[in-house]
């Protein structure tokens, strides 16, 4: 298990609007993306993260100072920017 990887995921969910949107729509797929980018999460950690209440994550993110937030740029048609899957 990697506590650091869990903290990174939680930080991304709290500060990255695009990651939060993808997680809300498909938690398992979002975590798989992050693992593919190099984060090491055990099956137990992935299951625990997948079970997070998306509404609670959103409420927490709203409480984080906007200067620490990463905004998602959305085209006029409503689709997210092409770079929103990149790791930071």
N, C-alpha and C positions, 0 to 999 in steps of 0.2 A: 504494500500500500504506500501511496505517496501523499502525505498531508499537503505538501507543496502544490501538487497538481490539483487537489481538491480546492485549495485556496485560490489558485489561478482561475479555475472554473467559476467559483463563487464571485471572484472579482470581475470576471468578464460579464457574468450575468448582472451584476450590480452596476457596471459602468458602460456596457456596450449595448446600445439599443438594438442593433442588428442581431447580435447573438441572442439577446433576450427574446426577440420576435421569433427567431428560428426555434429556440427552445420551447417557447409557448406552443408553436405549431407542431413540433416533432422533437421531443426531448431526446429520445434514443439516437436519432439521426444527428442531432446537434452535437451530442457527446461523441459520437463516432467521428465526426468531422474534427473535433478537437484532439481526439486520440490520433487520428491520421496526421495531424500537424505536429505530433511528437509528445503530447501529454500522456503520461502513464497512469491509467486508472485501473484498479482491480474491478472484478465483477461486482463485488460488494459496494465499492464506491460508486460505480456507474448506476447500480440499482438505487442506492440512496439518493443520488443526485436526480435521477429520473423521477423519483417520487416527490420532489419538491413541489410545493403548491405554487403554480405560476403566478397567481394573484398576489401571494405573499412576496414573491421575488419582485414583482412589479412595484408593490408598495415600498419595499426596501429601496429599490432603485430610485424611486421618486424622492426619497428622503436624503439621498446622496447629493452633495453640493454639485450643481450643474457644471462647475469648472472641472470636475473629475469625470464627467460624462463624455462618452463618445457618441455623437449624434449620427443618425442614419440619414443619408441623403436619398430622397425619393424623387424620381422623375415625375413630370407632370401627369403621366399616365398612371402613376401610383405604384410602379414597381421599384424595388430597392436597387441601389447602386450595385454595379457588378463586383465591386471590391469588398462587399460586406462579409464575405466568408474568410477573409484573411485573418491570420492570427496576429496579435500584437504583443 
